[in-house]
Amino acid sequence: MERREMLYREEMEKYRQERPKIQQQFSDLKRKLSEVSFDEWMSIPEVGDVRNKRQRNPRAEKHTPVPDSVLMRAAMQQEAATSVDPRDQPFDGILTPGFSTPAYNIDMKKIGQARNTLMDMKLTQVSDSVSGQTVVDPKGYLTDLQSMLPQHGSGDINDVKKARLLLKSVRETNPMHAPGWIASARLEEITGKVQAARNLIMKGTEHCQQSEDIWLEAARLLPNDMARSVIAQAVRHLPSSVRVWIKGAELETEVKAKKKVLRKALEQIPNSVRLWKYAVELEEEEDARVMLSRAVECCPQSVELWLALARLESYENARKVLNKARENVPTDRQIWITAAKLEEAHGNTAMVEKIIERALMSLRANMVEINREHWMKDATECDKTGCVFTAQAVIRAVIGHDVEEEDQEDTWLEDAELCSGQGAFECARAIFAHALTIYPSKQNIWLDAAHFERNHGTRESLEGLLQRAVASCPKTEVLWLMLAKSRWLAGDVPAARNTLAQAFQANPNSEEIWLAAVKLESENNEYERARKLLEKARSSAPTARVFMKSAKLEWCLSELKRGEELVLEGLAMFQDDPKLWMMKGQLAEQRGDTDAARQAYQEGVKKCPRSVALWILLTQLEETKHQLIKARAVLEKARLKNPQNAELWLESVRLELRAGNKAIANTVMANAMQECPNAGILWAEAIFMEGRPQRKTKSVDALKRCEHDPQVLLAVSKLFWIERKLQKAREWFMRTVKLEPDLGDAWAYFYKFEKIHGTDEQQNDVLQRCVQVEPHHGEGWCAVSKAIANWKLKTDVVLKLSAEKLPMPA
């Protein structure tokens, strides 16, 4: 009987997953009712009676007496007619429609005149009769015709007629207004009547000879040969128009003809920077130098021309050109920066700093405001072009400008991060160097500078920085450890030992330095030295962590008995350390002594009731012995001791799922979501507990609640992977590891995804990025990295093993 009921429940669950109830389909909408306030709920009208007013309020029928005239007419229709009404035959016959019947005279000419009169009145309304200028903005038609009018005759022809009529009124009202002619020509061009457009624009040039816009429009519409003659006429009327001369040069096909036109233009307008730049671009280097020499005489205020000439000259001549440029334009910073670049390019780096200092002094003397952001931007550009000394000199000169003393540290660190993000690494390095000269004892600046060098510098630059850091901050253990690790990773173990020995002298009883020395020896298979170091640490700096590391080393070396002795020795001194209790239970489990392990965990949760990991280990121990009821009781007790703990609720849900009680698991998950509504790990688990049709809705709800939770982002990434939306899955994986680079599970799933769907390059990219950040957390990641058998594995190997062991999302 029970088996039959179980089969029935399984079939019903399978059926409901494929064909969910209407109630389940609208569950997401029903959940939104929780956001409705009391006032909104009370303002919802009652359903009431849906019948119309007549049906709701039936009344007695009203009987209105029929008038006598109606009755008389009905009676007359019943009778037979015996006579003809004289009104029906004014022309000796009954009136019937046809050609013989005279019709009323309709004057079609007058109707057309009336229509024209009405249109004329409408056009007059949009005109100002006082000044004679049209109120319609013809320039608006130049930009709006593309959207208003059909292309090449397609669309409603009435719109074209209306626009044409309106523009005709504009031209007739004010024929000297060039935009009206241009708009009319473009209207005809859009409708496909190019010749009409050309005729209109040529007529417009007769009325508006002083408008360069209409001449340029005529040159655009006409063929090339005719356009040249039009430009020639335009030049006679507008000899000072730069745009007309440039258009004339563009119409020429040969370079020689272009040069001829531009030289004539420069005779008429010698102070036009635009013409000089166009002309110089057409010349060879030697001729360009000559032209630029003349150009800076005609346009002495143009910084661009001075700088272009300096780039073409030799070193000595370029210095003279820049000096003249400074005399003519003493308020521009680009001339000074170019001079500094010039000196750096020729190896005269000592002058760079002086030039930048003189630049600031000169600009201040000429009442020029020193804009810090502009100078920083110039430094970034110098860095990107390879002018490192100039970039650093600019940074040092303006880094403290307009920055309050109390804001200096934060501002400089932000500037360094900004420069690093833009790829200007030398600028960032200069900012850190300046900040460290002002604040040599600031630990956070040294750390930020060290992280910068580790990511963007070389090993030598990192170690040089760290050596200066430990000299300035000898009590900062992290800096010593970073220096020792850098030397160890480079394979220089003696140097790393020497660094840790110096760190011991500066920090005699530092737990971190003791354990770093132990790790260095154990990683290099010097286990006896590691044991001696731990023994010294236990005597000179006894801490719970030292005892735990000592026991773990013995455990890794398969000395279980010695490991248990060290654990007991540590527990005698530190009874409130949960990791020692965990190790005691795990060592007992490895020996196969379940009762001892249970007793260790039970004592541990009494001493450390806030340790969630201890409660979970005790639960899993009971579960392995098929004591499901005891496991539930343990978790309930743990939740009472640790309310609103998402990890305990998640373990309760998974316990029921592993036992095959999906209905109970759903109930537990509902209770968990009520107690921990913003827990990302619960939402991530809830997404995959739903059937496939409901997962998308659940994921949307999860993102609304926990938009920046890495577990939710990881779940959404796996959801896209299941749906075969590979590009989206890759984007969400990248978003997850960027948000939380320390989550090893995200890296493992990302690598597994790329192994299946990515290229070798993409796989190596994920692997290298993971090795660089060295993640330490994640359920699947820790299961591999903290396994005793894997205690010496590197990050890349842990990543590959974790990716293999993680299940495929389904």
C-alpha positions in Angstrom: 0.0 0.0 0.0 2.8 2.4 1.0 4.7 1.6 -2.2 1.6 2.3 -4.3 1.1 5.6 -2.6 4.7 6.5 -3.1 4.5 5.7 -6.8 1.4 7.7 -7.1 3.0 10.7 -5.4 6.1 10.5 -7.8 3.8 10.3 -10.8 1.8 13.3 -9.6 5.0 15.3 -9.0 6.3 14.5 -12.4 2.9 15.4 -13.9 2.8 18.7 -12.0 6.3 19.6 -13.2 5.3 19.1 -16.8 1.8 20.6 -16.4 1.7 22.9 -13.4 -1.5 24.1 -11.9 -2.9 27.5 -12.7 -2.2 28.4 -9.1 1.5 27.6 -9.6 1.7 29.5 -12.9 0.4 32.7 -11.1 2.5 32.2 -8.0 4.9 35.0 -8.9 2.0 37.4 -9.4 0.5 36.3 -6.1 3.8 36.9 -4.3 3.6 40.5 -5.5 0.5 41.0 -3.4 2.8 41.1 -0.4 3.9 44.5 -1.6 0.4 46.0 -1.7 -0.2 48.3 1.3 -3.3 48.4 3.4 -4.6 51.6 1.9 -4.1 50.2 -1.7 -5.9 47.0 -0.7 -8.9 49.0 0.8 -9.1 51.2 -2.3 -9.8 48.2 -4.6 -13.5 48.4 -5.6 -15.9 45.6 -4.9 -16.8 43.3 -7.8 -20.5 44.1 -7.5 -23.1 43.3 -10.1 -21.7 43.3 -13.7 -25.1 43.7 -15.3 -25.9 47.0 -16.9 -28.1 49.6 -15.3 -31.3 48.6 -17.1 -30.9 44.9 -16.0 -30.0 45.9 -12.4 -33.0 48.3 -12.1 -35.9 46.9 -14.1 -38.8 49.3 -14.5 -42.3 49.0 -15.8 -42.5 49.5 -19.5 -43.8 52.9 -20.6 -46.5 53.0 -23.3 -46.6 56.3 -25.2 -49.7 56.9 -27.3 -49.1 57.0 -31.1 -49.8 60.4 -32.7 -52.8 60.7 -35.0 -50.6 61.8 -37.9 -48.8 58.5 -37.8 -52.1 56.6 -37.9 -53.4 58.7 -40.8 -50.2 58.1 -42.9 -50.5 54.4 -42.3 -54.1 54.4 -43.4 -53.3 56.4 -46.6 -50.6 53.9 -47.5 -53.2 51.1 -47.3 -55.4 52.8 -49.9 -54.9 52.6 -53.7 -54.0 55.9 -55.5 -56.3 57.0 -58.3 -54.8 60.4 -59.2 -51.3 61.9 -59.9 -50.1 64.7 -57.7 -49.4 67.8 -59.8 -46.2 68.3 -57.8 -44.8 65.1 -59.3 -45.1 66.2 -62.9 -43.8 69.7 -63.5 -42.5 68.7 -66.9 -45.3 66.4 -68.0 -44.0 63.3 -66.2 -43.0 61.9 -63.0 -39.5 63.0 -61.9 -37.0 60.2 -62.3 -33.2 60.3 -62.2 -31.7 60.3 -65.6 -30.2 62.5 -68.4 -33.6 63.9 -69.3 -34.1 65.3 -65.9 -32.8 68.8 -65.5 -30.2 69.2 -62.7 -29.0 72.1 -60.6 -26.0 74.1 -62.0 -22.8 73.3 -60.0 -19.9 75.7 -60.7 -16.7 73.6 -60.2 -14.5 76.7 -60.9 -15.9 78.5 -57.9 -15.3 75.5 -55.7 -11.6 75.4 -56.8 -11.3 79.2 -56.2 -12.8 78.8 -52.7 -10.3 76.0 -51.9 -7.4 78.2 -53.1 -8.7 81.1 -51.0 -8.9 78.9 -47.9 -5.3 77.7 -48.4 -4.1 81.3 -49.0 -5.7 82.3 -45.7 -4.0 79.5 -43.8 -0.6 80.5 -45.3 -1.2 84.1 -44.5 -1.9 83.2 -40.8 1.7 81.9 -40.5 3.1 85.1 -41.9 4.0 88.3 -40.1 2.3 91.1 -42.2 4.2 93.8 -40.3 7.9 92.8 -41.0 7.4 90.7 -44.0 9.4 87.8 -42.4 8.0 84.3 -42.2 7.2 82.9 -38.8 8.0 79.4 -40.1 11.6 78.4 -39.3 13.1 77.4 -42.6 16.2 76.0 -40.8 13.9 73.5 -39.1 13.0 72.2 -42.5 16.7 71.5 -43.2 16.9 69.0 -40.4 13.3 67.8 -40.2 12.6 67.0 -43.8 14.2 63.6 -43.6 11.7 62.5 -41.0 8.7 64.4 -42.4 8.8 63.5 -46.1 8.6 60.2 -47.9 11.7 58.9 -49.7 11.7 59.2 -53.5 8.0 59.6 -53.9 6.9 56.7 -51.6 4.3 57.5 -48.9 1.6 60.0 -48.8 1.9 62.5 -51.6 -0.3 65.0 -49.7 2.6 65.6 -47.2 4.9 66.4 -50.0 2.4 68.9 -51.6 1.8 70.6 -48.2 5.6 70.9 -47.6 6.2 72.2 -51.1 3.4 74.8 -50.8 4.6 76.0 -47.4 8.2 76.3 -48.7 6.9 78.2 -51.7 5.3 80.7 -49.4 8.6 81.0 -47.5 10.5 81.8 -50.6 7.9 84.3 -51.9 7.6 86.0 -48.6 11.4 86.4 -48.1 13.4 85.5 -51.2 16.6 86.7 -49.5 16.4 84.0 -46.9 18.8 81.2 -47.9 17.5 78.4 -45.6 14.2 78.5 -47.4 15.8 77.9 -50.8 18.0 75.1 -49.3 15.0 73.4 -47.7 13.0 73.6 -51.0 15.9 72.0 -52.9 16.3 69.2 -50.4 12.6 68.5 -50.5 12.8 68.0 -54.3 15.9 65.9 -53.9 14.3 63.7 -51.3 11.3 63.1 -53.6 13.6 62.1 -56.4 13.3 65.3 -58.5 17.0 66.2 -58.6 16.8 68.5 -61.6 14.1 70.5 -59.9 16.3 70.7 -56.8 19.2 72.0 -58.9 17.0 74.6 -60.6 15.7 75.8 -57.3 19.1 76.1 -55.6 20.6 77.9 -58.6 17.7 80.4 -58.5 18.5 80.8 -54.8 22.1 81.7 -55.5 20.8 84.6 -57.6 18.8 86.0 -54.6 21.3 85.1 -51.8 24.7 85.7 -53.2 26.2 86.5 -49.7 25.2 83.2 -48.2 28.0 80.5 -48.1 25.5 77.8 -47.1 23.5 78.1 -50.4 26.7 78.1 -52.5 27.9 74.9 -50.7 24.5 73.3 -51.2 24.6 74.1 -54.9 28.0 72.6 -55.2 26.8 69.5 -53.5 23.7 69.1 -55.8 25.4 69.8 -59.1 27.8 67.5 -61.0 31.5 68.0 -60.4 32.2 70.2 -63.4 29.3 72.5 -62.8 30.1 72.6 -59.1 33.5 74.0 -59.8 32.0 76.9 -61.8 29.5 77.5 -59.0 32.4 77.6 -56.4 34.2 80.0 -58.7 31.2 82.3 -58.6 31.0 81.9 -54.9 34.6 82.9 -54.4 33.9 86.1 -56.4 31.1 87.0 -54.1 32.6 85.6 -50.8 36.4 85.8 -51.1 36.8 85.5 -47.3 34.8 82.3 -46.9 37.1 79.5 -45.6 34.4 76.8 -46.2 33.9 77.8 -49.9 37.7 77.7 -50.6 38.0 74.2 -48.9 35.0 73.0 -50.9 36.7 74.2 -54.0 39.9 72.3 -53.1 37.9 69.1 -52.3 36.3 69.3 -55.8 39.6 69.1 -57.4 40.8 65.5 -58.2 44.5 66.2 -58.6 46.8 67.1 -55.7 48.5 69.8 -57.7 45.1 71.5 -58.4 44.2 71.3 -54.7 47.5 73.0 -53.8 46.8 75.7 -56.3 43.3 76.4 -54.9 44.6 76.5 -51.3 47.4 78.8 -52.1 45.0 81.2 -53.7 42.8 80.9 -50.6 45.7 81.7 -48.3 46.5 84.8 -50.4 42.9 86.0 -49.6 42.7 84.6 -46.0 46.3 84.3 -44.6 45.1 84.1 -41.0 43.0 81.0 -41.4 44.4 78.1 -39.3 42.1 75.6 -41.0 43.4 76.5 -44.5 47.0 76.3 -43.3 46.4 72.8 -41.8 44.7 71.6 -44.9 47.5 72.9 -47.1 50.3 71.5 -45.0 48.7 68.0 -45.0 49.1 67.9 -48.8 52.8 68.8 -48.8 55.9 66.7 -48.4 57.9 67.0 -45.2 60.3 69.6 -46.4 57.7 71.8 -48.1 55.5 71.3 -45.1 58.2 72.7 -42.9 58.5 75.8 -45.1 54.7 76.3 -45.1 54.5 75.9 -41.4 57.2 78.5 -40.9 55.0 80.9 -42.9 51.9 79.7 -41.1 53.1 80.6 -37.6 54.0 84.1 -38.9 50.4 84.6 -40.2 48.7 82.8 -37.2 51.0 83.3 -34.2 48.2 82.4 -31.8 47.7 78.9 -33.2 49.3 76.4 -30.8 48.7 73.5 -33.2 50.7 75.1 -36.0 53.6 75.8 -33.6 53.7 72.2 -32.3 53.4 70.8 -35.8 56.4 72.9 -36.9 58.4 71.8 -33.8 57.8 68.1 -34.7 59.2 68.6 -38.1 62.3 70.6 -37.1 65.6 69.3 -35.8 66.3 69.3 -32.0 68.0 72.7 -31.9 65.5 74.3 -34.2 62.6 72.7 -32.4 63.8 74.3 -29.1 63.9 77.7 -30.8 60.4 77.2 -32.3 58.9 76.3 -28.9 60.6 79.3 -27.3 59.0 81.5 -29.9 55.7 79.7 -29.4 55.9 80.5 -25.6 56.5 84.1 -26.4 53.5 84.4 -28.7 51.2 82.1 -26.6 52.3 82.4 -23.0 49.0 80.9 -21.6 49.0 77.5 -23.2 50.4 74.5 -21.2 50.7 72.2 -24.3 53.8 74.1 -25.5 55.6 73.5 -22.2 54.6 69.8 -22.1 55.9 69.4 -25.7 59.2 71.0 -24.8 59.5 68.6 -21.9 58.8 65.7 -24.3 61.4 67.0 -26.7 64.1 67.0 -24.0 63.2 63.5 -22.8 63.2 62.2 -26.4 66.8 63.4 -26.7 67.9 62.0 -23.4 68.1 65.3 -21.5 65.9 64.0 -18.7 67.3 66.5 -16.1 65.7 69.3 -17.9 62.2 67.8 -17.9 61.5 68.5 -14.2 62.8 72.1 -14.6 60.6 72.8 -17.7 57.5 71.6 -15.9 58.2 73.7 -12.9 58.9 76.8 -15.0 55.7 76.1 -16.9 53.6 76.3 -13.7 55.4 79.5 -12.6 54.9 81.1 -16.1 51.3 80.2 -16.3 50.5 81.5 -12.8 52.4 84.7 -13.7 50.1 85.1 -16.8 47.0 84.6 -14.6 46.2 81.1 -15.9 44.3 78.9 -13.6 46.0 75.6 -13.0 43.4 72.9 -13.6 44.6 69.8 -11.8 42.4 67.4 -13.8 43.6 68.7 -17.1 47.3 68.3 -16.1 46.6 64.8 -14.8 45.0 63.9 -18.1 48.0 65.3 -20.0 50.3 63.2 -17.8 48.2 60.1 -18.6 48.6 60.9 -22.3 52.3 61.3 -21.9 52.5 57.9 -20.2 50.6 56.2 -22.9 52.9 57.7 -25.6 56.0 56.5 -23.7 57.2 59.9 -22.3 57.6 58.4 -18.8 59.8 61.2 -17.3 57.5 63.9 -18.5 54.4 62.1 -17.1 56.1 61.6 -13.7 57.3 65.2 -13.6 53.8 66.5 -14.3 52.4 64.2 -11.6 54.8 65.5 -9.0 54.2 69.1 -10.0 50.4 69.1 -9.7 49.6 66.2 -7.4 49.2 68.4 -4.4 47.5 71.3 -6.2 44.0 72.2 -4.8 43.9 69.3 -2.4 43.2 69.8 1.3 45.7 68.3 3.7 43.2 66.1 5.4 42.0 64.8 2.0 45.4 64.2 0.5 45.7 60.5 1.3 42.3 59.5 0.0 42.6 61.7 -3.1 46.0 60.4 -4.1 45.0 56.7 -3.7 41.9 57.4 -5.9 44.1 59.1 -8.5 46.5 56.1 -8.5 43.6 53.7 -8.9 42.2 55.8 -11.8 45.6 56.0 -13.6 46.0 52.3 -13.1 42.6 51.6 -14.6 43.5 53.7 -17.6 46.7 51.9 -18.3 49.0 54.8 -17.1 51.1 52.6 -14.8 54.0 55.1 -14.5 51.7 57.8 -13.4 50.2 55.6 -10.7 53.7 54.6 -9.7 54.7 58.3 -9.4 51.6 59.0 -7.3 52.4 56.2 -4.9 56.0 57.4 -4.7 55.0 60.9 -3.9 52.4 59.8 -1.3 55.0 57.6 0.4 57.4 60.5 0.7 54.7 62.5 2.5 53.3 59.6 4.5 56.2 57.1 5.0 54.7 55.4 7.9 51.2 54.8 6.4 50.7 51.0 6.2 47.7 51.2 3.8 49.6 53.2 1.2 52.5 50.7 1.3 50.1 47.8 0.9 48.3 49.5 -2.0 51.6 50.2 -3.7 52.7 46.6 -3.1 49.5 45.2 -4.6 50.0 47.6 -7.6 53.6 46.4 -8.2 52.5 42.8 -7.8 49.8 43.2 -10.5 51.6 45.6 -12.9 55.3 45.6 -12.0 58.2 43.2 -12.0 59.5 41.0 -9.2 62.5 43.4 -8.8 60.3 46.5 -8.5 58.0 44.7 -6.0 60.8 43.5 -3.8 62.5 46.9 -3.9 59.3 48.5 -2.8 58.8 45.9 0.0 62.3 46.4 1.3 61.7 50.1 1.7 58.3 49.3 3.2 59.6 47.0 5.9 62.3 49.6 6.7 59.7 52.2 7.2 57.1 50.0 8.9 59.0 47.1 10.6 56.1 46.2 12.8 53.7 45.5 9.9 53.8 41.8 9.5 52.0 41.7 6.2 54.8 43.5 4.4 57.4 41.1 5.7 55.3 38.1 4.6 54.7 39.6 1.2 58.5 40.0 0.7 59.2 36.5 1.9 56.5 35.0 -0.3 57.8 36.9 -3.4 61.3 35.5 -2.8 60.0 32.0 -2.2 57.8 32.1 -5.4 60.9 33.1 -7.3 62.7 30.0 -6.0 65.1 31.9 -3.7 64.4 29.9 -0.5 67.5 31.1 1.5 66.5 34.7 0.8 63.0 34.0 2.0 64.4 32.4 5.2 66.6 35.4 5.8 63.6 37.7 5.4 61.6 35.8 7.9 64.6 35.8 10.3 64.7 39.6 10.0 60.9 39.7 10.6 61.4 37.6 13.8 63.8 40.2 15.1 61.3 43.0 14.4 58.3 41.0 15.7 59.6 38.5 18.2 56.3 36.7 19.1 54.3 37.1 15.9 52.0 34.2 15.2 51.8 35.0 11.4 55.6 35.0 11.0 56.0 31.8 12.9 53.4 30.1 10.7 54.8 31.6 7.5 58.2 30.1 8.4 56.6 26.7 9.1 54.8 26.8 5.7 58.0 27.7 3.9 59.8 24.7 5.4 57.0 22.3 4.9 56.5 23.3 1.3 60.1 22.6 0.7 59.9 19.2 2.4 61.9 20.3 5.4 59.5 18.7 7.8 61.9 18.4 10.8 62.7 22.0 10.6 59.0 22.8 10.4 58.3 20.7 13.5 61.1 22.4 15.4 59.7 25.8 14.5 56.3 24.8 15.6 57.7 23.5 18.9 59.4 26.9 19.5 56.2 28.7 18.5 54.2 26.6 21.0 56.6 27.5 23.8 57.2 31.2 22.9 53.9 32.2 21.3 51.3 29.6 22.2 48.0 30.2 20.4 45.1 28.0 19.3 46.2 28.5 15.7 49.7 27.3 16.4 48.4 24.2 18.0 46.0 23.6 15.1 48.8 24.0 12.5 51.0 21.7 14.6 48.3 19.0 14.7 47.6 19.4 11.0 51.2 19.0 10.0 51.3 15.7 11.9 48.0 14.6 10.4 49.3 15.4 6.9 52.4 13.3 7.7 50.1 10.4 8.8 51.2 10.8 12.4 47.6 10.6 13.7 48.5 9.7 17.3 50.8 12.6 17.6 48.2 14.9 16.0 45.6 13.8 18.5 48.0 14.5 21.4 48.7 18.0 20.1 44.9 18.6 19.7 44.3 17.5 23.3 47.2 19.7 24.4 45.7 22.7 22.6 42.2 22.0 23.9 43.5 22.0 27.5 44.6 25.6 26.9 42.0 26.8 24.4 38.6 25.1 25.0 36.7 27.7 23.1 38.4 27.2 19.7 36.1 25.4 17.3 38.8 24.3 14.9 40.5 22.2 17.5 37.2 20.4 18.3 36.6 19.8 14.6 40.1 18.3 14.2 39.5 16.1 17.2 36.3 14.7 15.7 37.7 14.4 12.2 40.7 12.5 13.5 38.4 10.1 15.4 36.3 9.6 12.2 39.4 8.8 10.2 40.3 6.2 12.8 36.8 4.8 12.4 35.8 5.6 16.0 32.3 7.1 15.4 31.4 7.3 19.1 34.5 9.3 19.9 33.9 11.6 17.0 30.3 12.1 18.1 31.5 12.9 21.6 34.0 15.4 20.3 31.5 17.2 18.2 28.9 17.2 21.1 31.5 18.6 23.5 32.5 21.1 20.8 29.0 22.5 20.3 28.6 22.9 24.1 31.9 24.9 24.3 31.4 26.7 21.0 27.6 27.0 20.3 28.1 29.7 17.8 30.3 27.5 15.5 28.0 26.6 12.5 30.6 24.3 11.0 30.7 22.1 14.2 26.9 21.7 14.1 27.0 20.7 10.5 29.7 18.2 11.1 27.7 16.6 13.9 24.6 16.5 11.6 26.5 14.9 8.8 28.0 12.3 11.2 24.5 11.3 12.3 23.3 11.2 8.7 26.1 8.8 7.7 24.9 6.5 10.5 21.3 6.7 9.1 20.1 8.6 12.1 17.9 11.0 10.2 15.8 12.0 13.2 18.8 12.7 15.3 20.3 14.8 12.5 17.1 16.8 12.3 17.1 17.3 16.0 20.7 18.6 15.9 19.9 21.1 13.2 16.8 22.3 15.1 18.9 22.8 18.2 21.6 24.6 16.2 19.0 27.0 14.7 17.7 27.8 18.2 21.3 28.6 19.3 22.0 30.5 16.0 18.8 32.2 14.8 18.6 33.6 11.3 21.6 31.6 10.1 21.3 30.8 6.4 23.9 28.0 6.4 22.0 26.0 9.0 18.7 26.4 7.1 20.5 25.3 3.9 21.9 22.2 5.6 18.4 21.4 6.8 17.0 21.7 3.3 19.8 19.5 1.8 19.3 16.9 4.6 15.7 16.4 3.5 16.6 16.4 -0.2 19.3 13.7 0.4 16.7 11.7 2.3 14.3 11.9 -0.7 11.7 14.1 1.2 11.2 16.8 -1.4 7.9 18.0 0.0 9.4 18.4 3.5 12.4 20.2 1.9 10.1 22.7 0.2 8.4 23.4 3.5 11.8 23.9 5.2 12.9 26.2 2.4 9.7 28.3 2.8 10.4 28.7 6.5 14.1 29.5 5.7 13.1 32.2 3.3 10.8 33.8 5.8 13.6 33.9 8.5 16.4 34.8 6.1 14.8 36.6 3.1 18.0 38.1 1.8 20.3 35.1 2.0 21.9 34.5 -1.4 22.8 30.8 -0.7 19.1 30.0 0.1 17.9 31.7 -3.1 20.6 29.9 -5.2 19.4 26.6 -3.8 15.7 27.5 -4.2 16.2 28.2 -7.9 17.2 24.6 -8.7 14.6 23.2 -6.4 11.9 24.5 -8.7 10.8 22.8 -11.9 12.3 24.1 -15.1 9.3 26.2 -16.1 9.4 28.1 -12.8 13.2 28.6 -12.5 13.4 31.7 -14.6 10.7 33.4 -12.4 12.5 32.3 -9.2 15.8 33.6 -10.5 14.3 37.0 -11.2 12.9 37.2 -7.7 16.4 36.2 -6.4 18.1 38.9 -8.3 15.6 41.5 -7.0 16.4 40.4 -3.4 20.1 39.7 -3.7 21.3 41.7 -6.7 25.0 41.7 -5.7 25.2 38.2 -4.1 27.8 36.0 -5.8 25.9 32.8 -5.1 22.8 34.1 -6.9 24.9 35.3 -9.8 26.6 31.9 -10.0 23.1 30.2 -10.0 21.9 32.4 -12.8 25.1 31.6 -14.8 24.4 27.9 -14.4 20.8 28.5 -15.4 21.9 30.1 -18.7 24.3 27.2 -19.2 21.5 24.7 -18.8 19.4 26.7 -21.4 22.4 26.6 -23.8 22.7 30.4 -23.8 26.5 30.1 -23.8 27.4 33.7 -24.4 25.1 34.9 -21.6 26.4 32.2 -19.3 30.0 33.3 -20.0 29.1 37.0 -19.3 27.4 36.0 -16.0 30.4 33.8 -14.9 32.7 36.7 -15.6 30.4 39.0 -13.6 30.4 36.6 -10.7 34.2 36.2 -10.4 34.7 39.9 -10.8 32.2 40.6 -7.9 33.7 38.0 -5.6 37.2 36.7 -6.8 37.6 34.7 -3.6 34.8 32.3 -4.4 36.5 29.2 -5.6 33.3 27.5 -6.7 32.6 30.2 -9.2 36.1 29.8 -10.7 35.7 26.0 -10.8 32.3 26.2 -12.6 33.7 28.8 -14.9 36.7 26.6 -15.8 34.4 23.6 -16.3 32.2 25.6 -18.6 35.2 26.7 -20.7 36.5 23.2 -20.8 33.3 22.1 -22.5 32.3 25.1 -24.6 35.4 27.4 -24.7 38.7 27.5 -26.6 42.1 26.7 -25.2 42.8 30.4 -25.0 39.7 31.0 -22.9 40.5 28.1 -20.6 44.0 29.4 -20.0 42.7 32.9 -19.4 40.4 31.6 -16.6 43.2 29.4 -15.2 45.7 32.3 -15.1 43.2 34.7 -13.5 42.3 32.2 -10.9 45.9 31.5 -10.0 46.5 35.3 -9.7 43.7 35.9 -7.2 44.2 32.6 -5.2 40.6 31.9 -4.0 40.1 30.3 -0.6 36.3 29.9 -0.2 33.5 27.9 -1.6 31.9 24.6 -0.7 33.3 22.5 -3.6 36.6 24.4 -3.6 37.3 23.8 0.2 36.3 20.1 -0.2 39.3 19.7 -2.5 41.8 22.3 -1.1 41.4 21.3 2.5 41.5 17.6 2.0 44.5 16.1 3.8 45.7 14.3 0.7 45.8 17.6 -1.2 47.6 19.7 1.4 50.5 20.6 -0.9 48.6 21.2 -4.2 48.9 24.5 -6.0 46.0 26.7 -7.0 45.9 25.6 -10.6 45.7 21.9 -9.7 43.0 22.6 -7.1 41.0 24.4 -9.8 41.2 21.5 -12.2 40.3 18.9 -9.5 37.4 21.1 -8.3 36.0 21.5 -11.8 36.1 17.7 -12.3 34.3 16.9 -9.1 31.6 19.6 -9.4 28.4 18.1 -10.9 27.0 19.3 -14.2 24.2 21.8 -13.6 20.8 20.3 -14.4 
